[in-house]
Amino acid sequence: MALVNSVLPMPDLIAEDRLDGVSANDSAWRYPHTIFGAVAVFFYVGTEVLLGSFIINYALFEQVKLPYSELSLFVSLYWGGMLIGRVSGPFVMKYVRSDYLLIISGLGACFLLVVVMTNHGLMAVLMVALVGLFNSTMFPVIYGLAMKGLSPMVATQASGIVTTAIVGGAVIPLAGGIAADLWGIKSALSCSAFCYLVISTYGFFSLRRRTLGEGE
Protein backbone atom coordinates (compact mmCIF):
# COMPACT_ATOMS: atom_id res chain seq x y z
CA MET A 1 0.00 0.00 0.00
CA ALA A 2 2.87 2.37 0.79
CA LEU A 3 4.38 1.80 -2.68
CA VAL A 4 1.03 2.35 -4.40
CA ASN A 5 0.35 5.53 -2.44
CA SER A 6 3.84 6.83 -3.21
CA VAL A 7 3.14 6.93 -6.96
CA LEU A 8 -0.52 7.97 -6.94
CA PRO A 9 -1.34 11.67 -7.18
CA MET A 10 -2.71 12.82 -3.84
CA PRO A 11 -4.86 15.92 -3.21
CA ASP A 12 -3.32 18.93 -1.50
CA LEU A 13 -5.57 18.94 1.56
CA ILE A 14 -3.88 21.93 3.15
CA ALA A 15 -4.52 24.00 0.02
CA GLU A 16 -8.17 22.86 -0.01
CA ASP A 17 -8.56 23.91 3.61
CA ARG A 18 -7.07 27.32 2.90
CA LEU A 19 -9.51 27.81 0.04
CA ASP A 20 -12.30 27.04 2.48
CA GLY A 21 -10.88 29.52 4.99
CA VAL A 22 -9.73 26.81 7.41
CA SER A 23 -6.45 27.22 9.27
CA ALA A 24 -3.70 24.74 8.41
CA ASN A 25 -2.96 24.60 12.15
CA ASP A 26 -6.41 23.25 12.97
CA SER A 27 -6.37 19.91 14.79
CA ALA A 28 -8.76 17.00 15.19
CA TRP A 29 -8.00 17.02 18.93
CA ARG A 30 -9.99 20.26 19.20
CA TYR A 31 -13.26 18.53 18.25
CA PRO A 32 -15.00 16.75 21.17
CA HIS A 33 -17.30 14.74 18.88
CA THR A 34 -14.25 13.27 17.15
CA ILE A 35 -12.45 12.32 20.37
CA PHE A 36 -15.63 10.91 21.89
CA GLY A 37 -16.10 8.98 18.63
CA ALA A 38 -12.66 7.43 19.07
CA VAL A 39 -13.62 6.42 22.62
CA ALA A 40 -16.84 4.86 21.30
CA VAL A 41 -14.89 2.89 18.66
CA PHE A 42 -12.51 1.69 21.39
CA PHE A 43 -15.37 0.25 23.41
CA TYR A 44 -17.27 -1.00 20.35
CA VAL A 45 -14.43 -3.08 18.92
CA GLY A 46 -13.55 -4.25 22.41
CA THR A 47 -16.99 -5.59 23.24
CA GLU A 48 -17.44 -7.03 19.76
CA VAL A 49 -14.30 -9.16 20.14
CA LEU A 50 -15.06 -9.96 23.78
CA LEU A 51 -18.49 -11.43 23.07
CA GLY A 52 -17.32 -13.27 19.95
CA SER A 53 -14.53 -14.97 21.88
CA PHE A 54 -16.59 -15.69 25.03
CA ILE A 55 -19.75 -17.13 23.55
CA ILE A 56 -18.58 -20.78 23.47
CA ASN A 57 -17.26 -20.57 27.03
CA TYR A 58 -20.56 -19.05 28.06
CA ALA A 59 -22.47 -21.89 26.39
CA LEU A 60 -20.34 -24.36 28.39
CA PHE A 61 -21.00 -22.36 31.55
CA GLU A 62 -24.76 -22.57 30.89
CA GLN A 63 -24.39 -26.32 30.27
CA VAL A 64 -26.12 -26.17 26.91
CA LYS A 65 -26.88 -29.75 25.88
CA LEU A 66 -25.09 -29.79 22.55
CA PRO A 67 -21.96 -31.64 21.44
CA TYR A 68 -18.85 -29.50 21.88
CA SER A 69 -18.25 -29.58 18.12
CA GLU A 70 -21.63 -27.92 17.53
CA LEU A 71 -21.16 -25.04 19.95
CA SER A 72 -19.41 -23.12 17.17
CA LEU A 73 -22.90 -22.59 15.74
CA PHE A 74 -23.38 -19.84 18.32
CA VAL A 75 -20.28 -18.09 16.99
CA SER A 76 -21.70 -18.38 13.46
CA LEU A 77 -25.00 -16.91 14.64
CA TYR A 78 -23.20 -14.01 16.31
CA TRP A 79 -21.11 -13.06 13.28
CA GLY A 80 -23.94 -13.98 10.91
CA GLY A 81 -26.15 -11.45 12.66
CA MET A 82 -23.48 -8.84 12.06
CA LEU A 83 -23.40 -9.75 8.37
CA ILE A 84 -27.17 -9.46 8.03
CA GLY A 85 -27.22 -6.11 9.79
CA ARG A 86 -24.27 -4.76 7.81
CA VAL A 87 -25.93 -5.65 4.49
CA SER A 88 -29.33 -4.25 5.51
CA GLY A 89 -27.86 -1.24 7.31
CA PRO A 90 -27.75 1.14 4.32
CA PHE A 91 -31.44 0.48 3.68
CA VAL A 92 -32.33 1.08 7.33
CA MET A 93 -30.35 4.33 7.39
CA LYS A 94 -32.54 5.73 4.64
CA TYR A 95 -35.31 5.93 7.23
CA VAL A 96 -33.49 6.18 10.59
CA ARG A 97 -30.98 8.92 11.39
CA SER A 98 -27.53 7.73 12.38
CA ASP A 99 -27.62 9.10 15.93
CA TYR A 100 -31.00 7.45 16.59
CA LEU A 101 -29.72 4.18 15.12
CA LEU A 102 -26.67 4.24 17.40
CA ILE A 103 -28.82 4.89 20.47
CA ILE A 104 -31.22 2.08 19.56
CA SER A 105 -28.39 -0.35 18.79
CA GLY A 106 -26.44 0.43 21.95
CA LEU A 107 -29.40 0.29 24.31
CA GLY A 108 -30.77 -2.79 22.51
CA ALA A 109 -27.49 -4.67 22.96
CA CYS A 110 -27.28 -3.57 26.60
CA PHE A 111 -30.85 -4.75 27.22
CA LEU A 112 -30.09 -8.16 25.70
CA LEU A 113 -27.07 -8.55 27.97
CA VAL A 114 -29.18 -7.69 31.02
CA VAL A 115 -31.60 -10.42 29.91
CA VAL A 116 -28.65 -12.80 29.54
CA MET A 117 -27.30 -12.01 33.00
CA THR A 118 -30.70 -12.60 34.62
CA ASN A 119 -31.52 -15.85 32.79
CA HIS A 120 -29.93 -19.22 32.15
CA GLY A 121 -29.70 -21.99 29.60
CA LEU A 122 -29.98 -22.07 25.83
CA MET A 123 -32.10 -18.91 25.61
CA ALA A 124 -29.44 -16.87 27.42
CA VAL A 125 -26.75 -18.05 24.99
CA LEU A 126 -28.97 -17.25 22.00
CA MET A 127 -29.45 -13.72 23.37
CA VAL A 128 -25.67 -13.27 23.38
CA ALA A 129 -25.57 -14.38 19.74
CA LEU A 130 -28.35 -11.93 18.88
CA VAL A 131 -26.20 -9.03 20.10
CA GLY A 132 -24.23 -9.43 16.86
CA LEU A 133 -27.20 -7.99 14.96
CA PHE A 134 -27.09 -4.82 17.06
CA ASN A 135 -23.32 -4.57 16.57
CA SER A 136 -23.58 -4.57 12.80
CA THR A 137 -24.01 -0.87 12.03
CA MET A 138 -22.16 0.62 14.99
CA PHE A 139 -18.71 1.11 13.48
CA PRO A 140 -19.75 2.94 10.28
CA VAL A 141 -22.25 5.05 12.21
CA ILE A 142 -19.71 6.06 14.87
CA TYR A 143 -17.10 6.78 12.22
CA GLY A 144 -19.47 8.97 10.23
CA LEU A 145 -20.57 10.92 13.30
CA ALA A 146 -16.95 11.44 14.37
CA MET A 147 -16.03 12.86 10.93
CA LYS A 148 -19.05 15.14 10.63
CA GLY A 149 -18.31 18.78 9.95
CA LEU A 150 -14.52 18.40 9.64
CA SER A 151 -12.42 19.96 6.90
CA PRO A 152 -10.51 17.58 4.56
CA MET A 153 -7.17 18.01 6.35
CA VAL A 154 -8.61 17.68 9.83
CA ALA A 155 -10.71 14.69 8.73
CA THR A 156 -7.51 12.94 7.63
CA GLN A 157 -6.03 13.35 11.09
CA ALA A 158 -9.32 12.45 12.75
CA SER A 159 -9.55 9.27 10.69
CA GLY A 160 -6.19 8.17 12.06
CA ILE A 161 -7.27 8.86 15.63
CA VAL A 162 -10.58 7.01 15.29
CA THR A 163 -9.16 3.97 13.51
CA THR A 164 -6.30 3.70 16.02
CA ALA A 165 -8.97 3.27 18.70
CA ILE A 166 -9.67 -0.25 17.41
CA VAL A 167 -6.89 -1.22 19.82
CA GLY A 168 -9.84 -1.66 22.17
CA GLY A 169 -10.19 -5.09 20.55
CA ALA A 170 -7.02 -6.09 22.41
CA VAL A 171 -7.72 -4.28 25.70
CA ILE A 172 -11.38 -4.95 26.49
CA PRO A 173 -11.26 -8.76 25.97
CA LEU A 174 -8.26 -8.86 28.32
CA ALA A 175 -10.18 -6.89 30.92
CA GLY A 176 -13.20 -9.16 30.42
CA GLY A 177 -11.04 -12.26 30.82
CA ILE A 178 -9.56 -10.95 34.06
CA ALA A 179 -13.05 -10.12 35.33
CA ALA A 180 -14.27 -13.60 34.41
CA ASP A 181 -11.37 -15.22 36.28
CA LEU A 182 -11.93 -13.10 39.36
CA TRP A 183 -15.71 -12.83 39.60
CA GLY A 184 -17.18 -15.30 37.10
CA ILE A 185 -18.05 -15.27 33.43
CA LYS A 186 -21.20 -13.17 33.89
CA SER A 187 -19.03 -10.29 35.08
CA ALA A 188 -17.41 -10.28 31.63
CA LEU A 189 -20.88 -9.68 30.22
CA SER A 190 -21.18 -6.73 32.59
CA CYS A 191 -18.04 -5.30 30.95
CA SER A 192 -19.78 -5.56 27.58
CA ALA A 193 -22.96 -3.95 28.92
CA PHE A 194 -20.87 -1.00 30.15
CA CYS A 195 -19.29 -0.69 26.69
CA TYR A 196 -22.72 -0.45 25.07
CA LEU A 197 -23.76 2.23 27.55
CA VAL A 198 -20.74 4.29 26.49
CA ILE A 199 -21.69 3.79 22.83
CA SER A 200 -25.30 4.81 23.52
CA THR A 201 -24.05 7.90 25.33
CA TYR A 202 -22.16 8.89 22.20
CA GLY A 203 -25.41 8.53 20.29
CA PHE A 204 -27.15 10.89 22.71
CA PHE A 205 -24.18 13.28 22.51
CA SER A 206 -24.44 13.31 18.70
CA LEU A 207 -28.20 13.83 18.88
CA ARG A 208 -27.68 16.83 21.15
CA ARG A 209 -25.08 18.24 18.71
CA ARG A 210 -27.55 17.96 15.89
CA THR A 211 -30.33 19.50 17.96
CA LEU A 212 -28.10 22.48 18.74
CA GLY A 213 -27.13 22.80 15.07
CA GLU A 214 -23.45 22.01 15.61
CA GLY A 215 -21.38 20.40 12.87
CA GLU A 216 -24.00 20.84 10.18
Buried (B, 14 or more C-beta within 10 A) or exposed (E): EEEEEEEEEEEEBBEEBBEEEBEEEBEBEEBEBBBBBBBBBBBBBBBBBBBBBBBBBBBBBBEBEBEEEEBEBBBEBBBBBBEEBBEEBEEEBEEBBBBBBBBBBBBBBBBBBBBBBEEEEBEBBBBBBBBBBBBBBBBBBBBBBBBBBBBBBBBBBBBEBBEEBBEBBEBBBEBBBEBBEEEEBBBBBBBBBBBBBBBBBBBBBBBEBBEEEBBE
